[in-house]
């Protein structure tokens, strides 16, 4: 983080004499977005790319695509679970892998600003989806994968896979600050509403004592969030062309 701050400072000082806002001669912009999460801070594990097209000096359409579910949920979790046998001390492993994506289509209205700064208001429609796979090796966890409550039996295993979808809207405000010709830094802060639909899932449990394979059903659920974190607060670095 310190090195990033030094680099940004150097760019600002270098371009302070020559920078000014881009014009319609460069209607496109492409930028990288570093999301902010109120729980875990800056989220380097959820990269987002945003493209914009300036219809005129004030109005821009935008599209963005990122990884993660927008909540700061980790893409991978690993646990060690114990059998509670103080004599043998045997252990098993439990792992969750997620592959989630989130996209947005929207628009921006840019105010007059200054020669180098372009403030704007934004509106976006968000949608996404993903999957989660939970696997254990020689262990039987509880449904929430709480390692402290998990039980272990040598040779046992468990797996399930579930899917989710998301839809939401967001409003916000931000600014572009041009540090050299066509290169800008930016911030954005907004308020977003998101609805998540976690689908029903099935799982398979295999035990050795007795030797059985059991399939079971898990009910899906829905949840909604209204916040200013994750996809609604961001630091940006972009290029107009």
Rosetta silent file (secondary structure, phi, psi, omega in degrees, C-alpha in Angstrom):
SEQUENCE: XXXXXXXXXXXXXXXXXXXXXXXXXXXXXXXXXXXXXXXXXXXXXXXXXXXXXXXXXXXXXXXXXXXXXXXXXXXXXXXXXXXXXXXXXXXXXXXXXXXXXXXXXXXXXXXXXXXXXXXXXXXXXXXXXXXXXXXXXXXXXXXXXXXXXXXXXXXXXXXXXXXXXXXXXXXXXXXXXXXXXXXXXXXXXXXXXXXXXXXXXXXXXXXXXXXXXXXXXXXXXXXXXXXXXXXXXXXXXXXXX
SCORE:     score description
SCORE:     0.000 S_00000001
   1 L     0.000  -38.620  179.765    0.000    0.000    0.000 S_00000001
   2 H   -65.091  -41.776  179.412    2.886    2.387    0.800 S_00000001
   3 H   -64.442  -38.916  177.960    4.526    1.709   -2.574 S_00000001
   4 H   -61.761  -43.048 -179.975    1.209    2.361   -4.342 S_00000001
   5 H   -63.206  -40.180  178.768    0.872    5.719   -2.558 S_00000001
   6 H   -64.514  -43.123  179.799    4.421    6.710   -3.583 S_00000001
   7 H   -62.874  -45.347  179.336    3.741    5.747   -7.214 S_00000001
   8 H   -61.695  -43.364  178.937    0.494    7.715   -7.310 S_00000001
   9 H   -61.186  -40.402  179.077    2.210   10.729   -5.771 S_00000001
  10 H   -64.443  -40.834  178.543    4.988   10.602   -8.359 S_00000001
  11 H   -63.412  -43.867 -179.241    2.481   10.464  -11.206 S_00000001
  12 H   -61.657  -45.712 -178.733    0.551   13.441   -9.820 S_00000001
  13 H   -66.693  -39.041 -178.903    3.696   15.567   -9.402 S_00000001
  14 H   -65.283  -39.788 -174.262    5.041   14.616  -12.831 S_00000001
  15 H   -96.264    5.976 -172.887    1.825   15.463  -14.644 S_00000001
  16 L   -63.201  -26.528 -176.588    0.762   18.521  -12.662 S_00000001
  17 L   -84.403  -34.451 -168.496    1.908   20.938  -15.385 S_00000001
  18 L  -104.822  -13.034 -172.024    0.515   19.208  -18.485 S_00000001
  19 L   -74.413  142.490  168.688   -2.661   17.442  -17.376 S_00000001
  20 L  -158.043  164.835 -176.688   -6.137   18.506  -18.417 S_00000001
  21 L   -60.845  145.537  174.895   -9.470   16.828  -19.014 S_00000001
  22 L   -72.835  161.599  179.912   -9.845   14.691  -22.130 S_00000001
  23 L  -116.455 -175.336  179.892  -12.294   15.761  -24.847 S_00000001
  24 H   -68.788   -6.551  170.510  -14.643   13.950  -27.231 S_00000001
  25 H   -65.606  -19.394  176.846  -11.628   13.283  -29.427 S_00000001
  26 H  -125.677   77.737 -172.020  -11.088   10.483  -26.899 S_00000001
  27 L   -76.793  -17.651 -177.086  -14.635    9.146  -26.251 S_00000001
  28 E   -99.388  149.932  168.800  -13.608    5.804  -24.705 S_00000001
  29 E  -139.907  147.711  177.084  -12.084    5.094  -21.331 S_00000001
  30 E  -131.359  130.101 -175.265  -10.863    1.857  -19.764 S_00000001
  31 E  -142.518  154.294  171.659  -10.123    1.612  -16.059 S_00000001
  32 E  -100.765  142.613 -175.800   -9.272   -0.773  -13.270 S_00000001
  33 E  -120.646  127.140  173.688  -11.268   -0.586  -10.059 S_00000001
  34 E  -103.171  112.980 -175.726  -10.013   -1.515   -6.586 S_00000001
  35 E   -77.381  151.039  174.293  -13.059   -2.164   -4.408 S_00000001
  36 E  -109.991  132.594  179.257  -13.361   -1.148   -0.780 S_00000001
  37 E  -118.315  127.783 -175.668  -15.010   -3.494    1.712 S_00000001
  38 L   -67.336  -15.118 -179.932  -16.101   -2.154    5.110 S_00000001
  39 L   -92.546  -47.492 -173.055  -15.239   -5.521    6.709 S_00000001
  40 L  -113.151    4.872  178.143  -11.875   -6.443    5.231 S_00000001
  41 E    81.056 -149.999 -179.440  -10.654   -3.126    3.810 S_00000001
  42 E   -65.766  128.688 -173.874   -9.197   -2.862    0.289 S_00000001
  43 E  -103.810   93.436  179.433  -10.037   -6.055   -1.581 S_00000001
  44 E   -73.030  -14.441 -175.656   -7.162   -6.918   -3.923 S_00000001
  45 E   -89.372    3.210 -178.073   -8.779  -10.310   -4.647 S_00000001
  46 E  -127.253   70.316 -177.559  -11.813   -8.856   -6.485 S_00000001
  47 E   -68.020  145.020  179.271  -10.512   -7.078   -9.599 S_00000001
  48 E  -133.925  138.187  176.143  -12.986   -5.093  -11.675 S_00000001
  49 E  -116.198  134.976 -179.319  -12.649   -3.627  -15.183 S_00000001
  50 E  -127.637  134.503  174.442  -14.878   -0.762  -16.364 S_00000001
  51 E  -117.185  141.826  178.740  -15.309    0.660  -19.872 S_00000001
  52 E  -130.692  150.511  173.147  -17.052    3.963  -20.648 S_00000001
  53 E  -129.621  121.876 -177.998  -18.183    5.701  -23.825 S_00000001
  54 E   -86.869  110.346  178.180  -18.779    9.459  -23.743 S_00000001
  55 L   -69.043  -41.092  173.149  -21.823   10.303  -25.857 S_00000001
  56 L  -148.661 -167.450 -175.514  -21.146   14.011  -25.306 S_00000001
  57 L   -64.034  -24.168 -173.545  -19.249   16.181  -22.840 S_00000001
  58 L  -108.094  -26.876 -170.719  -21.674   15.401  -20.015 S_00000001
  59 E  -115.388  131.849  177.438  -23.092   11.905  -20.575 S_00000001
  60 E  -133.423  137.965  170.935  -21.230    8.582  -20.584 S_00000001
  61 E   -93.986  147.293 -178.666  -22.481    4.997  -20.804 S_00000001
  62 E  -141.031  151.970  176.022  -20.543    2.390  -18.862 S_00000001
  63 E  -136.097  136.814  177.185  -20.148   -1.362  -18.525 S_00000001
  64 E  -139.935  153.786 -179.182  -18.122   -3.169  -15.880 S_00000001
  65 E  -140.100  132.887 -179.691  -17.239   -6.748  -15.003 S_00000001
  66 E  -143.227  167.712  175.918  -15.638   -8.063  -11.838 S_00000001
  67 E   -99.077  155.545 -178.306  -14.934  -11.195   -9.830 S_00000001
  68 L    99.842  169.551 -176.800  -16.477  -11.966   -6.456 S_00000001
  69 L   -96.316    3.286 -178.792  -20.058  -11.733   -5.190 S_00000001
  70 L    84.421   -1.505 -178.793  -19.903   -8.057   -4.235 S_00000001
  71 L  -110.159   -2.898 -176.203  -19.965   -8.886   -0.514 S_00000001
  72 L    81.944   13.664  178.707  -16.267   -9.501    0.034 S_00000001
  73 L   -66.237  132.603 -179.257  -16.805  -13.272    0.405 S_00000001
  74 L   -64.518  149.074  179.597  -13.477  -15.131   -0.024 S_00000001
  75 L   -76.339  -19.511 -178.896  -12.982  -17.176   -3.190 S_00000001
  76 E  -150.604  139.011  174.347  -11.492  -20.047   -1.180 S_00000001
  77 E  -133.769  139.859  178.276  -11.623  -21.281    2.430 S_00000001
  78 E  -132.813  140.259 -178.961   -9.732  -24.193    3.983 S_00000001
  79 E  -134.876  153.882  168.289  -10.130  -25.768    7.419 S_00000001
  80 E  -109.112  128.977  179.950   -8.580  -28.536    9.481 S_00000001
  81 E  -116.369  149.714 -172.032  -11.073  -30.639   11.440 S_00000001
  82 E  -118.730  153.725 -179.307  -10.271  -32.992   14.320 S_00000001
  83 L   -88.600   -6.714  178.849  -11.744  -36.262   15.529 S_00000001
  84 L    76.727    6.847  179.923  -11.459  -35.313   19.212 S_00000001
  85 L   -90.058  107.630 -176.217   -9.464  -38.470   19.950 S_00000001
  86 L   -68.112  -19.981 -179.503   -6.669  -37.395   22.265 S_00000001
  87 L   -82.430  -46.155 -176.924   -4.837  -40.710   21.713 S_00000001
  88 L   -88.869  -36.708  177.846   -4.795  -40.818   17.909 S_00000001
  89 L    62.625   29.677 -177.531   -5.042  -37.113   17.156 S_00000001
  90 L   -73.745  151.921 -178.728   -6.180  -37.765   13.580 S_00000001
  91 E  -132.297  161.971  173.242   -7.330  -34.856   11.395 S_00000001
  92 E  -131.679  176.762  179.772   -9.259  -34.220    8.206 S_00000001
  93 E  -125.024  148.932  176.643   -9.581  -31.275    5.816 S_00000001
  94 E  -133.985  138.031 -173.813  -12.545  -29.219    4.651 S_00000001
  95 E  -142.427  139.785  173.697  -12.483  -26.797    1.718 S_00000001
  96 E  -120.397  129.348  174.991  -14.849  -24.352    0.020 S_00000001
  97 E  -119.506  133.740 -179.940  -14.176  -23.037   -3.501 S_00000001
  98 E  -125.722  145.338  172.783  -16.240  -20.243   -5.036 S_00000001
  99 E  -133.250   99.080 -176.437  -16.390  -18.756   -8.523 S_00000001
 100 E  -121.242  151.149  176.695  -18.571  -15.639   -8.547 S_00000001
 101 E  -138.548  154.765  177.694  -18.901  -12.719  -10.953 S_00000001
 102 E  -142.111  136.298 -178.551  -20.737   -9.416  -10.910 S_00000001
 103 E  -128.158  163.602  178.792  -21.461   -7.055  -13.823 S_00000001
 104 E  -146.923  139.997  166.169  -22.998   -3.638  -14.266 S_00000001
 105 E  -120.710  139.941 -175.649  -24.522   -1.563  -17.049 S_00000001
 106 E  -172.911 -164.507 -178.618  -25.197    2.085  -16.329 S_00000001
 107 E  -148.865  164.623 -179.969  -24.515    5.706  -17.069 S_00000001
 108 E  -132.856  146.020  171.909  -22.827    8.820  -15.725 S_00000001
 109 E  -117.835  115.150 -175.555  -23.647   12.527  -15.826 S_00000001
 110 E   -94.666  132.917  176.779  -20.515   14.682  -15.670 S_00000001
 111 L   -84.888  174.774 -175.794  -20.573   18.210  -14.265 S_00000001
 112 L   -62.322  -45.490  178.331  -18.447   21.091  -15.518 S_00000001
 113 L    64.129 -143.782  179.070  -15.695   20.632  -12.924 S_00000001
 114 L  -127.050 -172.467  179.781  -12.288   22.184  -13.626 S_00000001
 115 L   -62.602  -26.899 -175.741   -9.582   21.831  -16.282 S_00000001
 116 L  -117.255  -16.162 -174.909   -8.326   18.666  -14.599 S_00000001
 117 E  -115.416  134.888  179.804  -11.234   17.374  -12.505 S_00000001
 118 E  -126.046   95.352  176.483  -14.482   15.872  -13.800 S_00000001
 119 E   -79.136  154.279 -177.354  -17.089   15.138  -11.074 S_00000001
 120 E  -153.746  161.789  168.286  -20.101   13.005  -11.951 S_00000001
 121 E  -110.320  148.653 -174.996  -23.227   11.242  -10.755 S_00000001
 122 E  -135.254  150.630  174.313  -23.803    7.594  -11.681 S_00000001
 123 E  -135.427  134.306 -178.207  -26.625    5.068  -11.918 S_00000001
 124 E  -139.499  148.460  170.746  -26.094    1.345  -12.445 S_00000001
 125 E  -109.558  122.714 -173.394  -28.024   -1.909  -12.814 S_00000001
 126 E  -110.087  144.504  175.512  -26.073   -4.820  -11.325 S_00000001
 127 E  -153.707  158.366 -177.834  -26.375   -8.539  -11.906 S_00000001
 128 E  -172.491 -175.078 -179.256  -24.235  -11.587  -11.330 S_00000001
 129 E  -169.229  179.965  179.515  -23.995  -15.254  -10.496 S_00000001
 130 E   168.843 -177.699 -179.378  -21.690  -17.957   -9.294 S_00000001
 131 E  -142.991  159.927  178.708  -21.205  -21.337   -7.719 S_00000001
 132 E  -138.129  130.853  176.789  -19.788  -22.829   -4.543 S_00000001
 133 E  -120.273  126.748 -179.374  -18.323  -26.293   -4.038 S_00000001
 134 E  -113.858  127.157 -176.643  -17.750  -27.691   -0.548 S_00000001
 135 E  -136.950  139.498  172.413  -15.564  -30.777   -0.117 S_00000001
 136 E  -125.816  149.085  177.029  -14.163  -32.623    2.870 S_00000001
 137 E  -116.011  114.358  179.940  -11.567  -35.358    2.994 S_00000001
 138 L    56.876   43.056  177.580  -12.036  -37.918    5.749 S_00000001
 139 L  -156.647  151.415  176.078  -14.266  -35.577    7.727 S_00000001
 140 E  -121.476   97.494 -179.842  -17.956  -34.849    8.319 S_00000001
 141 L   -83.618  165.767  170.625  -18.524  -31.128    9.003 S_00000001
 142 L   -75.341  172.418 -170.650  -21.733  -29.518   10.113 S_00000001
 143 L   -64.361  -23.870 -179.800  -23.705  -27.697    7.432 S_00000001
 144 L   -94.307    4.653  179.042  -22.039  -24.339    8.234 S_00000001
 145 L    56.915   38.688  177.323  -18.538  -25.792    8.089 S_00000001
 146 L   -83.937  106.404 -172.166  -17.828  -24.632   11.626 S_00000001
 147 H   -58.997  -32.054 -176.872  -14.601  -26.459   12.402 S_00000001
 148 H   -68.279  -22.657 -179.345  -15.124  -26.283   16.152 S_00000001
 149 H  -106.749    4.209 -176.460  -18.354  -28.319   15.837 S_00000001
 150 L   -77.903  149.074  174.618  -17.209  -30.702   13.121 S_00000001
 151 E  -111.596  154.802 -174.629  -16.869  -34.423   13.701 S_00000001
 152 L  -131.224  138.089  173.542  -14.276  -36.646   12.078 S_00000001
 153 L  -143.758  125.340 -172.433  -14.233  -40.288   11.158 S_00000001
 154 L   -57.857  130.447  179.128  -11.377  -41.811    9.170 S_00000001
 155 L    92.141  -11.461  179.692  -12.338  -42.587    5.577 S_00000001
 156 L   -78.984  154.430  177.307  -15.488  -40.431    5.578 S_00000001
 157 E  -151.181  162.719 -175.832  -16.041  -37.730    2.937 S_00000001
 158 E  -151.872  142.980  174.984  -18.599  -35.153    1.953 S_00000001
 159 E  -151.511  145.666  170.273  -19.266  -32.915   -1.075 S_00000001
 160 E  -151.812  161.559  179.354  -21.935  -30.529   -2.298 S_00000001
 161 E  -142.636  133.787 -177.140  -22.243  -27.834   -4.949 S_00000001
 162 E  -135.026  159.859 -179.910  -24.633  -24.879   -5.053 S_00000001
 163 E  -124.918  159.787  179.221  -25.332  -21.897   -7.329 S_00000001
 164 E  -143.945  160.111  173.661  -26.449  -18.320   -6.766 S_00000001
 165 E  -137.702  158.580 -176.515  -27.658  -15.310   -8.722 S_00000001
 166 E  -140.854  144.730  173.082  -27.761  -11.596   -7.906 S_00000001
 167 E  -144.389  141.743 -179.706  -29.654   -8.514   -9.085 S_00000001
 168 E  -168.059  177.681  177.178  -29.476   -4.961   -7.812 S_00000001
 169 E  -134.175  155.455  178.809  -29.285   -1.234   -8.473 S_00000001
 170 E  -147.645  148.197  173.082  -26.844    1.427   -7.311 S_00000001
 171 E  -128.760  150.162 -177.969  -26.521    5.214   -7.344 S_00000001
 172 E  -168.639 -177.076  178.184  -23.409    7.153   -6.584 S_00000001
 173 E  -141.865  150.713 -179.735  -21.052   10.044   -7.190 S_00000001
 174 E  -160.704 -171.686  175.998  -17.403   10.211   -8.107 S_00000001
 175 E  -154.519  151.960  170.943  -14.734   12.152   -9.917 S_00000001
 176 E  -107.216  132.454  177.635  -11.944   11.745  -12.452 S_00000001
 177 E  -122.640  112.460 -174.403   -8.733   13.648  -11.758 S_00000001
 178 E   -81.138  121.471 -176.051   -6.367   13.834  -14.751 S_00000001
 179 E  -100.295  -30.768  168.822   -2.734   13.521  -13.702 S_00000001
 180 E  -140.724  176.098 -176.206   -1.181   13.365  -17.197 S_00000001
 181 L   -57.284  118.703  177.010   -2.718   13.598  -20.648 S_00000001
 182 L    70.697   -1.866  177.922   -5.654   11.132  -20.830 S_00000001
 183 E  -105.902  128.757 -176.490   -4.559    9.340  -17.629 S_00000001
 184 E  -135.549  153.233  168.304   -6.766    9.837  -14.577 S_00000001
 185 E  -106.035  153.201 -179.112   -7.207    8.729  -10.995 S_00000001
 186 E  -153.332  160.706  172.290  -10.675    8.505   -9.538 S_00000001
 187 E  -131.009  156.820  176.743  -12.833    7.712   -6.558 S_00000001
 188 E  -151.222  137.756  178.199  -16.467    6.694   -6.372 S_00000001
 189 E  -136.282  134.982 -176.906  -18.885    6.250   -3.497 S_00000001
 190 E  -149.514 -179.857  176.431  -22.451    5.075   -3.763 S_00000001
 191 E  -120.576  128.104 -176.282  -25.457    3.416   -2.230 S_00000001
 192 E  -130.861  146.961  172.642  -26.521    0.024   -3.547 S_00000001
 193 E  -117.859  128.874 -178.603  -29.332   -2.461   -3.086 S_00000001
 194 E  -133.552  138.857  176.513  -28.663   -6.103   -3.991 S_00000001
 195 E  -116.830  124.878 -177.703  -30.835   -9.219   -3.826 S_00000001
 196 E  -110.296  132.672  179.845  -29.103  -12.622   -3.705 S_00000001
 197 E  -117.786  106.505  179.700  -30.848  -15.880   -4.599 S_00000001
 198 E   -93.510  118.785 -171.717  -29.040  -19.007   -3.353 S_00000001
 199 L   -73.315  159.996  170.058  -30.382  -22.069   -5.189 S_00000001
 200 L   -59.149  151.592  179.745  -31.402  -25.446   -3.734 S_00000001
 201 E  -141.760  161.927  174.163  -28.533  -27.931   -3.698 S_00000001
 202 E  -121.644  152.092  179.072  -27.799  -31.627   -3.273 S_00000001
 203 E  -136.763  165.695  179.400  -24.843  -33.243   -1.548 S_00000001
 204 E  -128.104  129.474  178.161  -23.251  -36.657   -1.141 S_00000001
 205 E  -120.046  128.919  179.267  -21.959  -38.120    2.112 S_00000001
 206 E  -118.668  128.135  179.096  -19.855  -41.284    2.218 S_00000001
 207 E  -121.890  156.665  179.513  -19.099  -43.104    5.458 S_00000001
 208 E  -102.686  -24.017 -179.145  -16.974  -46.169    6.216 S_00000001
 209 L  -133.618   94.085   -2.355  -18.618  -47.239    9.485 S_00000001
 210 L   -77.704  169.547 -178.867  -21.083  -48.353    8.319 S_00000001
 211 E   -78.563  100.620 -178.529  -20.186  -48.311    4.602 S_00000001
 212 E  -141.584  155.102  171.023  -22.874  -46.071    3.086 S_00000001
 213 E  -126.715  120.894 -173.978  -23.303  -43.358    0.470 S_00000001
 214 E  -122.252  131.748  172.947  -26.133  -40.928    1.157 S_00000001
 215 E  -101.135  140.472 -178.888  -27.508  -38.155   -1.008 S_00000001
 216 E  -139.476  166.031 -173.646  -29.306  -35.304    0.694 S_00000001
 217 E  -115.832  139.197  176.533  -31.096  -32.082   -0.196 S_00000001
 218 E  -122.502  130.965 -177.672  -30.405  -28.557    1.007 S_00000001
 219 L   -77.340  139.512  175.598  -32.942  -25.765    0.698 S_00000001
 220 L   -77.189  177.494  179.759  -31.944  -22.525   -0.961 S_00000001
 221 E  -157.767  168.643  179.166  -32.621  -19.089    0.479 S_00000001
 222 E  -125.725  150.033  174.650  -32.692  -15.400   -0.420 S_00000001
 223 E  -149.984  153.122 -178.832  -31.145  -12.358    1.195 S_00000001
 224 E  -127.296  151.024 -178.645  -30.955   -8.638    0.446 S_00000001
 225 E  -135.983  139.678  172.282  -28.372   -5.981    1.291 S_00000001
 226 E  -126.212  112.436 -173.818  -28.410   -2.183    1.354 S_00000001
 227 E  -156.996  178.398  176.169  -24.938   -0.776    1.875 S_00000001
 228 L  -118.634   12.212 -177.478  -22.092    1.449    0.731 S_00000001
 229 L   -94.705 -172.043  173.871  -19.384   -1.214    0.837 S_00000001
 230 E    50.677 -113.471 -173.216  -17.818   -3.621   -1.666 S_00000001
 231 E   -71.607   -4.698 -174.590  -18.905   -2.716   -5.223 S_00000001
 232 E  -104.319    1.090  174.860  -20.185    0.725   -4.147 S_00000001
 233 E  -137.467  125.323 -170.465  -16.928    2.291   -2.948 S_00000001
 234 E  -152.120  153.061  167.884  -13.869    2.219   -5.169 S_00000001
 235 E  -107.653  140.481 -170.170  -10.507    3.693   -6.150 S_00000001
 236 E  -133.231  149.281  172.411   -9.921    3.847   -9.904 S_00000001
 237 E  -134.217  122.914 -172.400   -7.110    4.240  -12.431 S_00000001
 238 E  -140.325  169.299 -177.990   -8.115    4.851  -16.045 S_00000001
 239 E  -135.382  128.205  174.814   -7.074    5.864  -19.567 S_00000001
 240 E   -91.921  137.558  179.337   -9.058    7.893  -22.138 S_00000001
 241 L  -149.524    0.000    0.000   -8.549    6.996  -25.810 S_00000001
